[in-house]
Amino acid sequence: MTASHDWLAFGIGSALFLCYEVWVLWVGWRHPDRIARSAHAFMRASWVDALSRQPGFEIVAVQALRNSLMSATISASTSALALMGTVSLAGSTIESAAFAGTPPLRIVLEMLLMATLFASFVCSAMSMRYFSHAGFVMSMPMAAPERASLNPMAKEYVKRAGLLYSWALRFFLIIAPLVVGIVRPLAMPAMTVALIVALWFFDRPARLALAVQAPPG
């Protein structure tokens, strides 16, 4: 197989992934309840509204935000460690590419891998930031006059934090075809299809089934 076949496989994999992402954006714009990121954003906003009307639930709100903050922290730490390892391995490859005859596609894939891991880290870090700020608002007593004016900010921050955390996980999943492409470029389209199948389950919100009670007797 020649380098042209490798680039063709890279192009096919990239086109498949881009088509899926465009489809997700289109469906999310037309039918927000059919895509997890928009459905979950609405759920988090409803959570803030509900707890903002319940005095005495400040500790419950802070604990829930703390759990989300810890999840984002784990995601950020994992991305940072993976990025450091990738930089260590890819740095020498990129530096000696001109002398060792490294395939250009491999260099492109390694740079994309580093960029994807960095994007995952940034999204996780920003998610931590928004969850932390929302925690300050949600921990205020309901009777405090400052709480009412800051509730819209907490609602927006919780929505943003959830979306950023979702993108952090998404970027982490995207590295799968890039790693496969570095090892065997011709396998990238197959791995991209597997990634799209995984993302399809990732992008589907929970279906709420209406339980129908049988009449008594």
C-alpha positions in Angstrom: 0.0 0.0 0.0 1.2 3.5 -0.8 1.0 6.7 1.1 -1.9 7.8 -1.2 -4.0 4.9 0.2 -3.2 6.1 3.8 -4.3 9.6 3.0 -7.4 8.3 1.3 -8.3 6.3 4.4 -7.7 9.4 6.5 -10.0 11.5 4.3 -12.8 8.9 4.4 -12.6 8.6 8.1 -12.6 12.4 8.6 -15.5 12.8 6.1 -17.6 10.2 8.0 -17.0 11.8 11.3 -17.7 15.3 10.0 -21.0 14.2 8.4 -22.1 12.6 11.7 -21.3 15.8 13.7 -23.2 17.9 11.2 -26.1 15.6 11.5 -26.0 15.8 15.3 -26.0 19.6 15.2 -28.9 19.7 12.7 -31.0 17.3 14.7 -30.2 19.1 18.0 -31.2 22.4 16.4 -34.5 21.0 15.0 -35.4 18.6 17.8 -33.5 19.5 21.0 -35.1 16.6 22.9 -33.6 14.0 20.6 -29.9 14.9 21.4 -28.4 14.3 24.8 -26.4 17.5 25.1 -29.5 19.8 24.7 -31.8 17.5 26.6 -29.4 17.3 29.5 -28.8 21.1 29.4 -32.6 21.6 29.9 -32.6 19.0 32.7 -29.8 20.9 34.6 -31.5 24.2 34.1 -34.7 22.7 35.5 -32.7 21.3 38.5 -31.5 24.8 39.3 -35.0 26.2 39.1 -36.4 23.5 41.3 -33.8 23.8 44.0 -34.1 27.6 43.9 -37.6 27.2 45.2 -36.8 24.8 48.0 -35.4 26.4 51.2 -33.1 24.1 53.1 -31.8 22.2 50.1 -28.6 24.2 49.7 -26.4 21.3 51.0 -28.0 18.9 48.5 -27.3 21.3 45.7 -23.7 21.8 46.7 -23.2 18.1 47.1 -24.5 17.4 43.6 -22.3 20.1 42.1 -19.3 18.7 44.1 -19.9 15.3 42.5 -20.0 16.9 39.0 -16.9 18.9 39.8 -15.0 15.8 40.9 -16.0 14.0 37.6 -14.6 17.0 35.6 -11.5 16.9 37.7 -10.9 13.2 36.9 -11.5 13.9 33.2 -9.0 16.9 33.2 -6.3 14.8 35.0 -6.7 11.9 32.6 -6.4 14.2 29.6 -3.4 16.0 31.0 -1.6 12.8 31.7 -2.4 11.4 28.3 -1.3 14.7 26.7 2.1 14.6 28.5 2.7 11.0 27.4 1.7 11.9 23.8 4.0 14.9 23.8 6.9 12.8 25.0 6.4 10.2 22.3 5.5 12.5 19.4 8.0 15.2 20.2 11.0 13.1 19.1 9.1 11.8 16.1 8.3 15.3 14.8 11.8 16.6 15.6 13.5 13.8 13.6 10.9 13.6 10.8 13.2 15.3 8.3 16.0 12.8 8.9 14.2 9.6 9.6 11.7 9.7 6.8 8.6 9.7 9.0 5.4 9.6 6.9 3.8 13.0 6.8 0.4 11.5 7.7 1.8 10.1 11.0 3.0 13.6 12.0 -0.4 15.0 11.1 -2.2 12.4 13.2 0.1 12.9 16.2 -0.4 16.6 16.1 -4.2 16.1 15.9 -4.0 13.7 18.8 -2.2 16.3 20.9 -4.7 18.9 19.9 -7.6 16.7 20.8 -6.2 15.8 24.2 -5.5 19.5 24.9 -9.1 20.4 23.9 -10.4 17.7 26.2 -8.3 19.1 29.0 -9.5 22.7 28.4 -13.1 21.7 28.3 -12.8 19.8 31.5 -11.0 22.7 33.2 -13.6 25.2 32.1 -16.3 22.8 33.3 -14.7 22.7 36.7 -14.6 26.6 36.7 -18.3 26.9 36.0 -19.4 24.2 38.4 -17.3 25.9 41.1 -18.9 29.3 40.5 -22.4 27.8 40.4 -21.6 26.2 43.8 -21.1 29.5 45.4 -24.5 30.7 44.3 -26.4 27.5 45.1 -24.9 27.4 48.6 -26.4 30.9 49.5 -29.4 30.7 51.8 -32.7 31.0 49.9 -33.7 34.0 52.1 -30.6 36.0 51.1 -31.5 38.9 48.8 -28.4 38.3 46.7 -29.5 34.7 45.9 -32.5 35.8 43.7 -30.4 38.1 41.5 -27.7 35.4 41.0 -29.9 32.5 40.3 -29.9 33.1 36.5 -26.1 33.1 36.6 -26.0 29.8 38.4 -28.5 28.4 35.9 -26.4 29.5 32.9 -23.2 28.3 34.6 -24.6 24.8 35.3 -25.7 24.5 31.7 -22.3 25.6 30.4 -20.4 23.3 32.7 -22.5 20.3 31.6 -22.0 21.0 28.0 -18.2 21.5 28.4 -18.0 18.3 30.4 -19.8 16.5 27.6 -17.4 17.9 25.0 -14.4 16.9 27.1 -15.6 13.2 27.1 -16.4 13.5 23.4 -12.9 14.7 22.6 -11.5 11.8 24.6 -13.5 9.4 22.5 -12.3 11.0 19.3 -8.7 9.9 20.0 -9.6 6.3 19.2 -9.4 6.6 15.4 -6.4 8.9 15.6 -4.4 6.3 17.6 -5.5 3.5 15.2 -4.5 5.7 12.3 -1.0 6.2 13.8 -0.5 2.4 14.0 -2.4 1.4 10.8 -3.8 4.2 8.7 -6.0 1.9 6.5 -8.0 0.9 9.6 -9.1 4.5 10.3 -12.4 4.3 8.4 -13.5 1.1 10.3 -12.5 2.7 13.6 -14.4 5.8 12.7 -17.5 3.8 12.0 -17.1 2.1 15.4 -16.7 5.6 17.0 -19.8 6.9 15.3 -21.8 3.9 16.7 -20.4 4.6 20.2 -21.2 8.3 19.8 -24.7 7.5 18.6 -25.4 5.9 22.0 -23.6 8.7 23.7 -25.8 11.3 22.0 -29.1 9.6 22.7 -31.0 10.9 25.8 -33.0 8.6 28.0 -36.4 7.7 26.7 -39.1 8.3 29.3 -41.6 5.5 29.1 -45.1 6.3 30.4 -46.2 3.5 32.7 -49.8 2.6 32.2 -51.4 1.2 35.3 -53.9 -1.5 34.9 -57.3 -0.8 36.4 -57.8 -2.4 39.9 -59.7 -5.6 40.2 
